[in-house]
Amino acid sequence: MKNTISKGLLFFIPKSVVDWSSKIFHYVYFQRNPTMQIVFGTLVLCGHAIVVIDIFPILYGIYHDDNHVLVPMLLLFLNLLAFYKLCNADPGEITQNNHALFISIYAFDGVLYKKKTVCKTCNFVKPARSKHCSICNRCVHRFDHHCVWTNNCIGALNNHYFIAFLLTLIMMCLNGFYMALRSIIAIAHFSGMVHAMIMESDGKMIPVSLSALVQHLFMQFPRIIFLMASLSVLSLLIAGFTLYHIYLMFTNQTNNERHKLGTFQISENCHQNDYDSSKVTKLPKKKQCINSRPYDIGILKNIAQVCFPRYYIDRHKKILNKFK
């Protein structure tokens, strides 16, 4: 089926265009590059340009005494700060120099992470909860995923910046939606559109319908309506993604581990010692019962590991130094 579709596309699209598109796709999603960082910055810039050019004049024209600048600018600053830190922070790169430290932090559960599994690229035993990122070409401690938007891996040392970035982003989107909605409602009320009447073909006067009102407002303020509609969808998507990663933080899991667990049958009633890890195999057809959260140490300690990773690692470093 896939080959049939590919051949059908090649029949209508020149092979040179397909090859060119494939190279661009591979560059953007499978090589380190700033493309999606630029896209994110452009989207944020365009959204705030609409706020400054279209929404601020309306709000200040109707609600003179309110400060409409403080909250959006504060959220923008916090979001860009988290974004900058996330893009530039070390996610927890494992090298020959710090390998002994990182391999001592988490125990091998024998299922998701097995002893003596060697990274063929980095040429050392993979510490538990680590993964080699093919895009960044490095092993990352407590690897979560590679984020194309930040051109960086999300790992133990920058996961707190990632959570902060998501939280400030959802607040920025919700505030933008609120400001756009408030400006549209203000225009509709203060211009008298809400109470407008329209004449039907038989000459009867009826109140304007909501659909007609929205259509009229869209014709007058297309950028505001488009921004409001876009932010409503984005807010839902980002909120779901944020809640998922907060859940991972609360349960001391990573996105990489959740993906690996897909090949096993999960039982919430399993405990860390309820199964013999030597007998559990990763079979695509026959699923096994394993502990879905082997590194869960309680919600408060789980949060502390994400929010204060340096403290947790430094504590292990001191313990490791005592045995040297």
NUVOMI-662715 format. One record per residue (C-alpha): residue number from 1; residue in three letters; x, y, z; chain. Coordinates in steps of 0.05 Angstrom, whole numbers, plus 5000, padded with zeros to 4 digits. Each point is the difference from the previous one (the first is absolute). Layout:
<rs>
<NUM, ALA, <X, Y, Z>, A>,
...
</rs>
This chain:
<rs>
<1, MET, <5000, 5000, 5000>, A>,
<2, LYS, <5056, 5048, 5020>, A>,
<3, ASN, <5038, 4984, 4935>, A>,
<4, THR, <4937, 5011, 4959>, A>,
<5, ILE, <4989, 5068, 5030>, A>,
<6, SER, <5074, 5019, 4990>, A>,
<7, LYS, <4997, 4978, 4927>, A>,
<8, GLY, <4936, 5040, 4991>, A>,
<9, LEU, <5031, 5062, 5028>, A>,
<10, LEU, <5062, 4992, 4956>, A>,
<11, PHE, <4954, 4995, 4940>, A>,
<12, PHE, <4974, 5071, 5013>, A>,
<13, ILE, <5059, 5031, 5037>, A>,
<14, PRO, <5070, 5004, 4969>, A>,
<15, LYS, <5051, 4956, 5034>, A>,
<16, SER, <5046, 5060, 5011>, A>,
<17, VAL, <4946, 5034, 5041>, A>,
<18, VAL, <4988, 4937, 5041>, A>,
<19, ASP, <5075, 4992, 5013>, A>,
<20, TRP, <5007, 5074, 5018>, A>,
<21, SER, <4940, 4996, 5048>, A>,
<22, SER, <5028, 4936, 5032>, A>,
<23, LYS, <5067, 5034, 5012>, A>,
<24, ILE, <4966, 5060, 5033>, A>,
<25, PHE, <4957, 4954, 5044>, A>,
<26, HIS, <5061, 4960, 5021>, A>,
<27, TYR, <5040, 5063, 5015>, A>,
<28, VAL, <4944, 5032, 5042>, A>,
<29, TYR, <4981, 4938, 5041>, A>,
<30, PHE, <5061, 4955, 5001>, A>,
<31, GLN, <5059, 5049, 5005>, A>,
<32, ARG, <5015, 5054, 5051>, A>,
<33, ASN, <4980, 5066, 4970>, A>,
<34, PRO, <4965, 5065, 5022>, A>,
<35, THR, <4942, 4996, 4951>, A>,
<36, MET, <4945, 4986, 5051>, A>,
<37, GLN, <5030, 5049, 5049>, A>,
<38, ILE, <4993, 5054, 4946>, A>,
<39, VAL, <4929, 4976, 4986>, A>,
<40, PHE, <4982, 5005, 5074>, A>,
<41, GLY, <5030, 5069, 5005>, A>,
<42, THR, <4962, 5023, 4938>, A>,
<43, LEU, <4933, 4973, 5026>, A>,
<44, VAL, <5010, 5035, 5067>, A>,
<45, LEU, <5020, 5065, 4965>, A>,
<46, CYS, <4940, 4998, 4953>, A>,
<47, GLY, <4952, 4986, 5057>, A>,
<48, HIS, <5026, 5057, 5043>, A>,
<49, ALA, <5000, 5046, 4939>, A>,
<50, ILE, <4925, 4989, 4993>, A>,
<51, VAL, <4992, 5015, 5075>, A>,
<52, VAL, <5039, 5065, 4995>, A>,
<53, ILE, <4971, 5024, 4933>, A>,
<54, ASP, <4927, 4977, 5006>, A>,
<55, ILE, <4982, 4981, 5072>, A>,
<56, PHE, <5035, 5053, 5042>, A>,
<57, PRO, <4967, 5059, 4965>, A>,
<58, ILE, <4931, 4969, 5010>, A>,
<59, LEU, <5010, 4983, 5073>, A>,
<60, TYR, <5033, 5067, 5017>, A>,
<61, GLY, <4946, 5036, 4960>, A>,
<62, ILE, <4944, 4968, 5042>, A>,
<63, TYR, <5033, 4982, 5067>, A>,
<64, HIS, <5044, 5062, 5009>, A>,
<65, ASP, <5022, 4987, 5072>, A>,
<66, ASP, <5021, 4927, 4994>, A>,
<67, ASN, <5072, 4979, 4990>, A>,
<68, HIS, <4996, 4954, 4939>, A>,
<69, VAL, <5075, 4996, 4988>, A>,
<70, LEU, <5028, 4972, 5065>, A>,
<71, VAL, <4973, 4928, 4999>, A>,
<72, PRO, <5014, 4983, 4926>, A>,
<73, MET, <5070, 5030, 5003>, A>,
<74, LEU, <5016, 4965, 5066>, A>,
<75, LEU, <4977, 4933, 4971>, A>,
<76, LEU, <5039, 5012, 4936>, A>,
<77, PHE, <5063, 5015, 5040>, A>,
<78, LEU, <4992, 4938, 5044>, A>,
<79, ASN, <4985, 4955, 4940>, A>,
<80, LEU, <5059, 5025, 4959>, A>,
<81, LEU, <5046, 4994, 5061>, A>,
<82, ALA, <4979, 4927, 5009>, A>,
<83, PHE, <5007, 4989, 4925>, A>,
<84, TYR, <5070, 5029, 5000>, A>,
<85, LYS, <5022, 4958, 5060>, A>,
<86, LEU, <4969, 4938, 4970>, A>,
<87, CYS, <5035, 5010, 4933>, A>,
<88, ASN, <5069, 5011, 5031>, A>,
<89, ALA, <5000, 4957, 5063>, A>,
<90, ASP, <5037, 4934, 5005>, A>,
<91, PRO, <4946, 4946, 5001>, A>,
<92, GLY, <5047, 4953, 5037>, A>,
<93, GLU, <5051, 4978, 4949>, A>,
<94, ILE, <5038, 4938, 5021>, A>,
<95, THR, <5074, 4999, 4985>, A>,
<96, GLN, <5059, 4956, 5020>, A>,
<97, ASN, <5016, 5051, 5055>, A>,
<98, ASN, <4931, 4998, 5035>, A>,
<99, HIS, <4979, 4929, 4980>, A>,
<100, ALA, <5016, 4970, 5069>, A>,
<101, LEU, <4956, 5053, 5033>, A>,
<102, PHE, <4940, 4991, 4955>, A>,
<103, ILE, <5002, 4924, 5002>, A>,
<104, SER, <4996, 5002, 5076>, A>,
<105, ILE, <4937, 5042, 5004>, A>,
<106, TYR, <4946, 4951, 4976>, A>,
<107, ALA, <4998, 4925, 5009>, A>,
<108, PHE, <4989, 4954, 4940>, A>,
<109, ASP, <4929, 4972, 5004>, A>,
<110, GLY, <5020, 4941, 4956>, A>,
<111, VAL, <4943, 5012, 4950>, A>,
<112, LEU, <5000, 5070, 4973>, A>,
<113, TYR, <5074, 5008, 5017>, A>,
<114, LYS, <5047, 4941, 5003>, A>,
<115, LYS, <5071, 4996, 5025>, A>,
<116, LYS, <5058, 4998, 4951>, A>,
<117, THR, <4960, 5031, 4943>, A>,
<118, VAL, <5053, 5037, 4962>, A>,
<119, CYS, <4990, 5063, 4958>, A>,
<120, LYS, <5037, 4983, 4936>, A>,
<121, THR, <5009, 5074, 4983>, A>,
<122, CYS, <5025, 5026, 5067>, A>,
<123, ASN, <5035, 4934, 5017>, A>,
<124, PHE, <4978, 4992, 5072>, A>,
<125, VAL, <4947, 4963, 5040>, A>,
<126, LYS, <4934, 5038, 4996>, A>,
<127, PRO, <4979, 5027, 5069>, A>,
<128, ALA, <4929, 4983, 5020>, A>,
<129, ARG, <4949, 5049, 4973>, A>,
<130, SER, <5048, 5027, 4947>, A>,
<131, LYS, <4994, 4998, 4925>, A>,
<132, HIS, <5044, 5017, 4941>, A>,
<133, CYS, <4969, 5056, 4959>, A>,
<134, SER, <5015, 4988, 4926>, A>,
<135, ILE, <4986, 5073, 4983>, A>,
<136, CYS, <5046, 5030, 5053>, A>,
<137, ASN, <5048, 4940, 4997>, A>,
<138, ARG, <5007, 4994, 5075>, A>,
<139, CYS, <4974, 4959, 5058>, A>,
<140, VAL, <4954, 5039, 5047>, A>,
<141, HIS, <4987, 4986, 5073>, A>,
<142, ARG, <4926, 4988, 5015>, A>,
<143, PHE, <4984, 5011, 4927>, A>,
<144, ASP, <4929, 5022, 4985>, A>,
<145, HIS, <4999, 5020, 4926>, A>,
<146, HIS, <5033, 5043, 4949>, A>,
<147, CYS, <4962, 5065, 4990>, A>,
<148, VAL, <5004, 5029, 4930>, A>,
<149, TRP, <4970, 5066, 5025>, A>,
<150, THR, <5060, 5012, 5045>, A>,
<151, ASN, <5053, 4964, 4958>, A>,
<152, ASN, <5020, 4963, 5064>, A>,
<153, CYS, <4988, 4936, 5038>, A>,
<154, ILE, <4955, 5000, 5061>, A>,
<155, GLY, <5036, 4964, 5057>, A>,
<156, ALA, <5012, 5002, 5074>, A>,
<157, LEU, <5035, 5067, 5003>, A>,
<158, ASN, <4952, 5041, 4958>, A>,
<159, ASN, <4933, 4965, 5011>, A>,
<160, HIS, <4980, 5054, 5051>, A>,
<161, TYR, <5011, 5053, 4947>, A>,
<162, PHE, <4956, 4960, 4952>, A>,
<163, ILE, <4943, 4998, 5051>, A>,
<164, ALA, <5009, 5075, 5013>, A>,
<165, PHE, <4999, 5012, 4925>, A>,
<166, LEU, <4935, 4961, 4991>, A>,
<167, LEU, <4966, 5033, 5060>, A>,
<168, THR, <5018, 5071, 4978>, A>,
<169, LEU, <4981, 4983, 4928>, A>,
<170, ILE, <4931, 4976, 5019>, A>,
<171, MET, <4990, 5062, 5044>, A>,
<172, MET, <5023, 5045, 4943>, A>,
<173, CYS, <4951, 4966, 4952>, A>,
<174, LEU, <4942, 5004, 5049>, A>,
<175, ASN, <5013, 5073, 5015>, A>,
<176, GLY, <5004, 5016, 4926>, A>,
<177, PHE, <4934, 4965, 4988>, A>,
<178, TYR, <4969, 5038, 5059>, A>,
<179, MET, <5025, 5067, 4974>, A>,
<180, ALA, <4975, 4986, 4929>, A>,
<181, LEU, <4932, 4977, 5026>, A>,
<182, ARG, <4994, 5059, 5046>, A>,
<183, SER, <5014, 5049, 4944>, A>,
<184, ILE, <4950, 4967, 4953>, A>,
<185, ILE, <4945, 4999, 5054>, A>,
<186, ALA, <5015, 5073, 5017>, A>,
<187, ILE, <4993, 5021, 4927>, A>,
<188, ALA, <4935, 4961, 4992>, A>,
<189, HIS, <4969, 5032, 5062>, A>,
<190, PHE, <5026, 5071, 4996>, A>,
<191, SER, <4985, 5006, 4925>, A>,
<192, GLY, <4929, 4974, 5010>, A>,
<193, MET, <5010, 4939, 4954>, A>,
<194, VAL, <4971, 4954, 5053>, A>,
<195, HIS, <4934, 5037, 4997>, A>,
<196, ALA, <4999, 5010, 4925>, A>,
<197, MET, <4940, 4979, 4959>, A>,
<198, ILE, <5000, 4973, 4929>, A>,
<199, MET, <4943, 5001, 4950>, A>,
<200, GLU, <4977, 4935, 4969>, A>,
<201, SER, <4975, 4994, 4928>, A>,
<202, ASP, <4928, 5009, 5024>, A>,
<203, GLY, <5018, 5065, 5034>, A>,
<204, LYS, <4998, 4971, 5071>, A>,
<205, MET, <5053, 5026, 5048>, A>,
<206, ILE, <5036, 4947, 5041>, A>,
<207, PRO, <5060, 5002, 5048>, A>,
<208, VAL, <5067, 4985, 4968>, A>,
<209, SER, <5021, 4928, 5007>, A>,
<210, LEU, <5065, 4978, 5034>, A>,
<211, SER, <5027, 4972, 4934>, A>,
<212, ALA, <4985, 5064, 4963>, A>,
<213, LEU, <5032, 5041, 5057>, A>,
<214, VAL, <5063, 4957, 4999>, A>,
<215, GLN, <5003, 5004, 4924>, A>,
<216, HIS, <4995, 5076, 5003>, A>,
<217, LEU, <5053, 5005, 5054>, A>,
<218, PHE, <5046, 4954, 4959>, A>,
<219, MET, <4993, 5046, 4940>, A>,
<220, GLN, <5017, 5060, 5043>, A>,
<221, PHE, <5054, 4969, 5044>, A>,
<222, PRO, <5026, 4938, 4964>, A>,
<223, ARG, <5067, 4998, 5036>, A>,
<224, ILE, <4968, 5002, 5069>, A>,
<225, ILE, <4950, 4946, 4983>, A>,
<226, PHE, <5054, 4957, 4968>, A>,
<227, LEU, <5045, 5009, 5061>, A>,
<228, MET, <4943, 4982, 5048>, A>,
<229, ALA, <4982, 4937, 4961>, A>,
<230, SER, <5073, 4978, 4993>, A>,
<231, LEU, <5014, 5011, 5074>, A>,
<232, SER, <4937, 4961, 5021>, A>,
<233, VAL, <5025, 4939, 4962>, A>,
<234, LEU, <5073, 5009, 5021>, A>,
<235, SER, <4980, 5008, 5073>, A>,
<236, LEU, <4964, 4933, 5001>, A>,
<237, LEU, <5058, 4964, 4965>, A>,
<238, ILE, <5054, 5031, 5044>, A>,
<239, ALA, <4958, 4989, 5063>, A>,
<240, GLY, <4994, 4926, 4985>, A>,
<241, PHE, <5075, 4995, 4985>, A>,
<242, THR, <5017, 5038, 5064>, A>,
<243, LEU, <4955, 4957, 5043>, A>,
<244, TYR, <5032, 4938, 4971>, A>,
<245, HIS, <5070, 5024, 5019>, A>,
<246, ILE, <4977, 5021, 5069>, A>,
<247, TYR, <4973, 4930, 5009>, A>,
<248, LEU, <5068, 4972, 4979>, A>,
<249, MET, <5033, 5046, 5051>, A>,
<250, PHE, <4952, 4979, 5056>, A>,
<251, THR, <5012, 4926, 4986>, A>,
<252, ASN, <5075, 5005, 4984>, A>,
<253, GLN, <4994, 4975, 4929>, A>,
<254, THR, <5027, 5024, 4934>, A>,
<255, ASN, <4968, 5003, 4932>, A>,
<256, ASN, <5053, 4951, 4975>, A>,
<257, GLU, <4981, 4950, 5055>, A>,
<258, ARG, <4926, 5006, 4984>, A>,
<259, HIS, <5016, 4985, 4928>, A>,
<260, LYS, <5041, 4939, 5020>, A>,
<261, LEU, <4945, 4976, 5046>, A>,
<262, GLY, <4955, 4994, 4939>, A>,
<263, THR, <5029, 4932, 4986>, A>,
<264, PHE, <4981, 4973, 5068>, A>,
<265, GLN, <4935, 4988, 5035>, A>,
<266, ILE, <4994, 5051, 5056>, A>,
<267, SER, <4969, 4984, 5067>, A>,
<268, GLU, <4992, 5057, 5050>, A>,
<269, ASN, <4997, 4947, 5055>, A>,
<270, CYS, <5071, 4975, 4985>, A>,
<271, HIS, <5054, 5021, 5048>, A>,
<272, GLN, <5074, 5004, 4987>, A>,
<273, ASN, <5015, 4931, 5028>, A>,
<274, ASP, <4937, 4966, 4975>, A>,
<275, TYR, <5033, 4971, 4939>, A>,
<276, ASP, <5063, 4963, 4982>, A>,
<277, SER, <5035, 5047, 4952>, A>,
<278, SER, <5043, 4944, 4972>, A>,
<279, LYS, <4937, 4966, 4974>, A>,
<280, VAL, <4968, 5061, 4969>, A>,
<281, THR, <5015, 5007, 4926>, A>,
<282, LYS, <4982, 5054, 4951>, A>,
<283, LEU, <4955, 4962, 4952>, A>,
<284, PRO, <4957, 5036, 4948>, A>,
<285, LYS, <4944, 4948, 5003>, A>,
<286, LYS, <5001, 4973, 5070>, A>,
<287, LYS, <4996, 5056, 5050>, A>,
<288, GLN, <5026, 4995, 5071>, A>,
<289, CYS, <4979, 5030, 5067>, A>,
<290, ILE, <5052, 5048, 5027>, A>,
<291, ASN, <5004, 5058, 5048>, A>,
<292, SER, <4980, 5062, 4961>, A>,
<293, ARG, <5033, 5048, 5048>, A>,
<294, PRO, <5064, 4968, 5027>, A>,
<295, TYR, <5032, 5068, 5018>, A>,
<296, ASP, <4939, 5030, 5036>, A>,
<297, ILE, <5023, 5023, 5069>, A>,
<298, GLY, <4939, 5041, 5020>, A>,
<299, ILE, <4970, 5062, 4968>, A>,
<300, LEU, <5040, 5052, 5040>, A>,
<301, LYS, <5067, 4966, 4989>, A>,
<302, ASN, <4982, 4989, 4927>, A>,
<303, ILE, <4987, 5075, 4991>, A>,
<304, ALA, <5064, 5017, 5038>, A>,
<305, GLN, <5040, 4956, 4952>, A>,
<306, VAL, <4974, 5040, 4940>, A>,
<307, CYS, <5001, 5069, 5031>, A>,
<308, PHE, <5068, 4994, 5036>, A>,
<309, PRO, <5041, 4952, 4957>, A>,
<310, ARG, <5067, 5030, 5019>, A>,
<311, TYR, <4988, 4989, 5074>, A>,
<312, TYR, <4982, 4927, 4988>, A>,
<313, ILE, <5061, 4988, 4956>, A>,
<314, ASP, <5047, 5037, 5047>, A>,
<315, ARG, <4975, 4956, 5057>, A>,
<316, HIS, <5019, 4938, 4961>, A>,
<317, LYS, <5067, 5031, 4982>, A>,
<318, LYS, <5016, 5008, 5074>, A>,
<319, ILE, <4981, 4928, 5014>, A>,
<320, LEU, <5042, 4977, 4941>, A>,
<321, ASN, <5060, 5040, 5024>, A>,
<322, LYS, <4998, 4966, 5068>, A>,
<323, PHE, <5015, 4933, 4968>, A>,
<324, LYS, <5059, 5025, 4960>, A>,
</rs>
